Amino acid sequence: MLGSLYVSQFIPIACLYEALPVLMRQRGASLEAIGFLPLLTLPWMLKFLWSPLIDRYGFTRWGHYRFWIICFQLIAACTVATFAFIDIQSQLSVAYICLAIICFVCASQDVATDALAVGLLEPQERGIGNGVQSAGNYVGAIIGGGGMLLAINSWGWKASMLTLALFVVVALIPLLLYKEPSSKHQESASAQSNSQKPANFFTDIAKFFRSPGIWHWLLILSLYTPGPYMASRMFRPLLVDIGLSLAEIGLMLGVVSYSVGILGAIVGGLLIAPLGRKRSLIFFGLLQVLMMLTYLLPAFGIAHLAILYTIAIGTQFVSSMAVTVLYTIMMDKSRLEAAGTDYTLQSSTTFFFGIIAAAIGGVIAQSLGYRGVFVVAITISLIGIILVAKTFNPELPELLPMRDRVSS
């Protein structure tokens, strides 16, 4: 069930990032118009602002988070279906509105899905559960990116979009067959929803920042994640400068490496329980640093295609492992009564510092070259790993799994 939800919510976003820029350019859209596309993903960074609403309110007869997921996914499907009848070239403003709606509802559905997963997975199950999440994201990226380009090329725009909308609806079937257990918090929250005032909206956010040790964990997130993100973003223009075609880069990074990323996510999820949270963070982080060192090979002119594929595959594999353990600990740090808010605040932190790292990486690369930016990225990653090794205390919250909370 979780796998189908994570796949379906990521397909439209992957289509926005990978397929639409190519299609828009082919249909005569200006570079300025294409350049606005990343701004439409802002809901993924700002979704923590409305996550307390998803935690506080819901139609519990359908299941608290199940209700939200069904609503958001149906809205996404309807919007994608509407998008099939839009001419991007002549109705660009309408296309932007549809894309903004899709990004908003997919980001919101992600809040509800993450919260549902926090309640369903026991601490020892969260490793493999987040492996499924990461793998689902990669599958969605493959389908929504390269897959949609192939579909549009073969079936045309309208048929491809309608097929995508149908896929999003079909992905709801496992959730429709599932009955979400209720909890005391959800029942009381539903009973009090009419009496609560909007002034209490940010209470859950404030409580999150007052949680013991949370600022230290956010510091770890701000140092552990930017280095690999900075290096991987700069690897893409490096491949262009080396002389690879767009088709070669798309096959290497959008198909082959993403496919290997699925395997890395599952392997990482299976290793978290036997290794433990802290050792997994350190071990996977060191593997990331080791693979980031291989970026220096093409930076020094060693750019045989087999070497480039090895670098792309290896970095994606270990990156998937590291992301999986981060997602797992994010669940550990989330309160059951505000799981959507807590998890979203943490994921938004990684997203924010990833964007900052990518922007700074471009400036560093312009001044110091590719070698310089890769060295800086490796240094940041090592600082994050040292911080984890010396200070991180992976205390698991004393939580009852949702199925036990029903009886309690």
C-alpha positions in Angstrom: 0.0 0.0 0.0 2.7 2.5 1.0 4.7 1.5 -2.1 1.8 2.3 -4.5 1.2 5.7 -2.8 4.8 6.8 -2.9 5.1 5.8 -6.6 1.9 7.5 -7.6 2.6 10.8 -5.8 6.1 11.1 -7.3 5.2 10.4 -10.9 3.6 13.9 -11.6 6.6 15.6 -9.9 9.1 13.6 -12.0 7.1 14.4 -15.1 7.4 18.1 -14.2 11.1 17.9 -13.6 12.2 15.5 -16.3 9.7 15.3 -19.2 7.9 18.7 -19.4 11.0 20.9 -19.9 11.9 18.8 -22.9 8.4 18.8 -24.3 7.9 22.5 -23.7 11.1 23.3 -25.6 10.1 21.1 -28.5 6.8 23.0 -28.7 8.5 26.3 -28.8 8.3 27.5 -25.2 10.9 30.1 -24.3 13.7 29.3 -21.9 12.2 31.9 -19.5 8.9 30.0 -19.4 10.8 26.7 -18.8 12.8 28.4 -16.1 9.7 29.1 -14.0 8.9 25.4 -13.6 11.1 24.8 -10.5 9.2 27.5 -8.7 6.1 25.4 -8.9 7.7 22.8 -6.6 7.8 25.3 -3.7 4.9 23.5 -2.0 7.3 20.6 -1.3 9.5 23.0 0.8 6.5 24.9 2.4 4.2 22.0 3.0 4.9 22.2 6.8 2.8 25.3 6.9 -0.4 23.4 6.3 0.7 20.0 7.7 -0.9 20.8 11.1 -4.3 21.0 9.4 -3.8 17.5 8.1 -2.8 16.2 11.5 -5.7 18.0 13.4 -8.6 17.6 11.1 -10.0 14.7 9.1 -13.1 12.6 8.4 -12.3 9.7 10.8 -15.0 7.5 9.4 -12.8 7.0 6.3 -9.6 6.9 8.4 -7.9 10.1 9.5 -5.0 10.1 7.0 -6.7 7.8 4.6 -9.4 10.4 4.0 -6.8 13.1 3.1 -4.8 10.7 0.8 -7.9 9.7 -1.1 -9.0 13.3 -1.6 -5.6 14.6 -2.6 -4.9 11.8 -5.0 -8.3 12.1 -6.7 -7.7 15.8 -7.2 -4.3 15.1 -8.7 -5.8 12.6 -11.1 -8.6 15.0 -12.2 -6.0 17.8 -12.7 -3.7 15.5 -14.7 -6.7 14.5 -16.9 -7.6 18.2 -17.4 -3.9 18.8 -18.3 -4.4 16.4 -21.2 -6.7 18.9 -23.0 -4.3 21.9 -22.6 -2.1 23.2 -25.4 1.1 24.1 -23.6 2.1 26.5 -26.4 -1.1 28.6 -26.5 -2.4 28.1 -23.0 0.7 28.4 -21.0 -0.9 30.2 -18.1 -3.6 27.6 -17.7 -0.9 24.9 -17.8 1.0 26.6 -15.0 -2.2 26.7 -12.9 -2.7 23.0 -13.4 0.9 22.3 -12.6 0.7 24.3 -9.4 -2.4 22.4 -8.3 -0.7 19.1 -9.0 2.4 20.1 -7.0 0.3 21.3 -4.1 -1.9 18.2 -3.8 1.1 15.8 -4.3 3.1 17.6 -1.6 0.0 17.5 0.7 -0.6 13.8 0.0 3.0 13.2 0.9 2.4 14.7 4.4 -0.6 12.4 4.9 1.2 9.3 3.6 4.3 10.0 5.8 2.1 10.4 8.8 0.2 7.2 8.0 3.5 5.4 7.7 4.8 6.7 11.0 1.7 5.3 12.8 1.7 1.9 11.0 5.4 1.0 11.2 6.9 -0.2 14.4 10.5 1.1 15.0 12.1 -2.1 13.9 9.9 -2.0 10.7 10.8 1.5 9.7 14.0 0.7 8.0 12.5 -1.5 5.3 9.4 0.7 5.3 11.5 3.7 4.3 13.4 1.5 1.8 10.0 1.0 0.2 9.4 4.8 0.3 12.7 5.6 -1.4 12.3 2.8 -3.9 8.8 4.1 -4.7 10.2 7.5 -5.4 12.7 6.1 -7.8 10.1 4.1 -9.6 7.9 7.2 -9.9 10.9 9.1 -11.2 11.6 6.5 -13.9 7.9 6.4 -15.0 7.3 10.1 -14.8 10.6 11.1 -16.4 11.9 8.9 -19.1 8.7 6.8 -19.2 6.4 9.7 -19.9 8.7 11.0 -22.7 8.6 7.6 -24.3 4.8 7.4 -23.9 4.3 10.9 -25.3 6.5 10.0 -28.3 4.5 6.9 -29.0 0.9 7.7 -27.9 0.8 11.5 -28.1 0.1 14.1 -25.4 -3.6 13.5 -24.7 -3.4 9.7 -24.4 -0.3 9.8 -22.3 -1.8 12.3 -19.8 -5.1 10.4 -19.5 -3.1 7.1 -19.0 -1.1 8.9 -16.2 -4.4 10.1 -14.6 -5.8 6.5 -14.7 -2.6 5.2 -13.1 -2.9 7.6 -10.2 -6.5 6.4 -9.6 -5.6 2.7 -9.8 -2.8 3.3 -7.3 -5.5 4.0 -4.7 -6.9 0.5 -4.8 -4.6 -0.9 -2.0 -5.6 2.0 0.2 -9.3 1.6 -0.6 -9.0 -2.0 0.5 -7.3 -1.0 3.8 -9.1 0.2 6.9 -7.0 2.6 8.9 -7.1 1.9 12.7 -8.2 4.9 14.8 -6.4 6.3 17.8 -7.6 8.1 20.9 -5.8 11.3 19.6 -7.6 11.2 16.3 -11.0 10.6 17.9 -10.5 13.5 20.3 -9.0 15.7 17.6 -12.1 15.1 15.5 -14.5 15.8 18.4 -12.7 19.0 19.2 -12.2 20.2 15.6 -15.3 22.5 15.7 -14.2 24.2 18.9 -10.5 24.7 18.0 -9.7 28.1 16.5 -7.2 29.0 13.8 -5.1 30.7 16.4 -3.9 27.3 17.5 -2.8 26.4 14.0 0.9 26.7 14.7 0.9 25.0 18.1 2.0 21.7 16.7 4.9 23.4 14.9 6.0 25.2 18.1 5.8 21.9 20.0 8.0 20.2 17.5 10.8 22.8 17.9 10.5 22.4 21.7 11.0 18.6 21.5 14.2 17.4 23.3 17.2 17.2 21.1 15.4 18.3 17.9 17.6 21.3 17.2 20.7 19.0 17.4 19.0 16.6 14.9 18.2 19.5 12.6 21.8 20.6 12.7 22.8 17.1 11.7 20.4 17.2 8.8 21.8 20.6 7.7 25.3 19.2 7.5 24.8 15.5 6.5 22.7 16.1 3.4 24.0 19.2 1.5 27.4 17.7 0.5 26.1 14.8 -1.6 23.4 17.0 -3.1 25.9 19.7 -4.1 28.2 17.2 -5.7 25.5 15.3 -7.6 24.0 18.6 -9.0 27.4 19.6 -10.4 28.1 16.2 -11.8 25.3 16.8 -14.4 26.8 19.9 -16.1 30.2 18.2 -15.9 28.9 15.4 -18.1 27.7 18.1 -20.5 31.1 19.7 -20.6 32.7 16.3 -21.1 30.7 16.0 -24.3 27.9 13.5 -23.5 24.6 14.0 -25.4 21.3 14.6 -23.6 20.2 11.1 -24.6 23.4 9.6 -23.0 22.9 11.6 -19.8 19.3 10.8 -19.6 19.9 7.1 -20.0 22.8 7.1 -17.5 21.2 9.3 -14.8 17.4 9.0 -15.5 17.1 5.3 -16.1 20.2 3.2 -15.2 21.2 5.0 -12.0 17.6 5.5 -10.8 17.0 1.7 -11.3 20.1 1.0 -9.2 18.7 3.5 -6.6 15.7 1.2 -6.1 18.0 -1.6 -5.1 20.1 0.7 -2.9 17.0 1.8 -1.0 15.9 -1.8 -0.3 19.4 -2.9 0.7 19.7 0.1 3.0 16.3 -0.5 4.6 17.3 -4.1 5.3 20.6 -3.1 6.9 19.3 -0.5 9.3 17.8 -2.9 11.8 21.0 -5.1 12.2 23.4 -2.1 12.1 21.3 0.3 14.2 20.5 3.9 13.4 23.8 5.6 14.3 26.1 3.0 12.7 24.0 3.1 9.6 24.3 6.9 9.4 28.0 6.7 9.8 28.6 3.7 7.5 26.3 5.0 4.7 27.8 8.5 5.0 31.3 7.2 4.7 30.3 5.2 1.6 28.8 8.4 0.2 32.1 10.2 0.8 34.0 7.4 -0.9 31.8 7.6 -4.0 32.0 11.4 -4.0 35.8 11.0 -4.4 35.2 9.3 -7.7 33.6 12.5 -9.0 37.2 13.8 -9.1 38.1 11.3 -11.9 36.2 13.0 -14.7 37.1 16.4 -13.1 40.7 15.4 -13.8 39.9 14.3 -17.4 39.4 10.6 -16.8 36.1 10.3 -18.5 35.7 6.8 -20.2 32.0 6.0 -20.5 32.4 2.8 -18.4 33.9 4.9 -15.6 31.2 7.5 -15.7 28.5 4.8 -15.5 30.3 3.2 -12.5 30.3 6.6 -10.8 26.7 7.3 -11.5 25.6 3.8 -10.4 27.7 3.8 -7.3 26.8 7.2 -6.0 23.1 6.6 -6.6 23.2 3.3 -4.8 24.9 4.6 -1.6 22.8 7.8 -1.7 19.6 5.7 -1.6 21.0 3.9 1.4 21.8 7.2 3.2 18.4 8.7 2.4 16.6 5.7 3.7 18.2 5.8 7.1 17.5 9.6 7.3 13.8 8.9 6.5 13.8 6.2 9.2 15.2 8.5 11.9 12.7 11.2 10.8 9.9 8.8 11.7 11.6 8.1 15.0 11.6 11.9 15.7 7.9 12.3 14.9 5.2 12.3 17.5 2.2 10.1 16.7 -0.3 12.9 17.4 1.4 15.3 15.0 3.2 12.9 12.7 2.5 14.8 9.5 3.8 18.1 10.9 6.9 16.6 12.5 8.0 14.5 9.6 7.3 17.3 7.1 9.4 19.8 9.1 12.3 17.5 8.9 12.0 16.7 5.3 11.6 20.4 4.4 14.8 21.0 6.3 16.7 18.6 4.0 15.0 20.1 1.0 15.8 23.7 2.0 19.5 23.0 2.6 19.7 20.9 -0.5 18.5 23.9 -2.6 21.0 26.2 -0.8 23.8 23.7 -1.4 23.0 23.4 -5.1 23.0 27.2 -5.5 26.3 27.6 -3.5 27.8 24.7 -5.5 27.2 26.6 -8.7 29.0 29.7 -7.4 31.9 27.6 -6.1 32.2 25.7 -9.4 32.3 29.0 -11.3 35.2 30.2 -9.1 37.2 27.0 -8.2 36.1 24.6 -11.0 34.6 21.2 -10.6 37.5 19.9 -8.6 37.0 22.7 -6.0 33.3 22.1 -5.6 33.7 18.4 -5.2 36.3 18.9 -2.5 34.1 21.4 -0.6 31.1 18.9 -0.9 33.3 16.1 0.5 34.5 18.3 3.4 30.9 19.3 4.4 29.9 15.6 4.3 32.8 14.6 6.6 31.9 17.3 9.1 28.3 15.9 9.2 29.6 12.3 9.7 31.9 13.5 12.5 29.0 15.3 14.2 26.9 12.1 14.0 29.8 10.0 15.4 30.5 12.2 18.4 27.1 13.5 19.4 24.1 11.6 17.8 22.0 9.6 20.3 19.5 7.5 18.4 16.9 7.2 21.2 13.7 5.6 19.9 10.5 7.1 21.1 8.4 4.9 23.4 5.6 4.5 20.9 2.9 1.9 20.5 2.3 0.8 17.0 -1.1 2.0 15.7 -2.6 -1.5 15.8 -1.8 -1.7 19.5 -3.0 1.8 20.2 -6.5 0.7 19.1 -6.8 -1.8 22.0 -5.1 0.5 24.4 
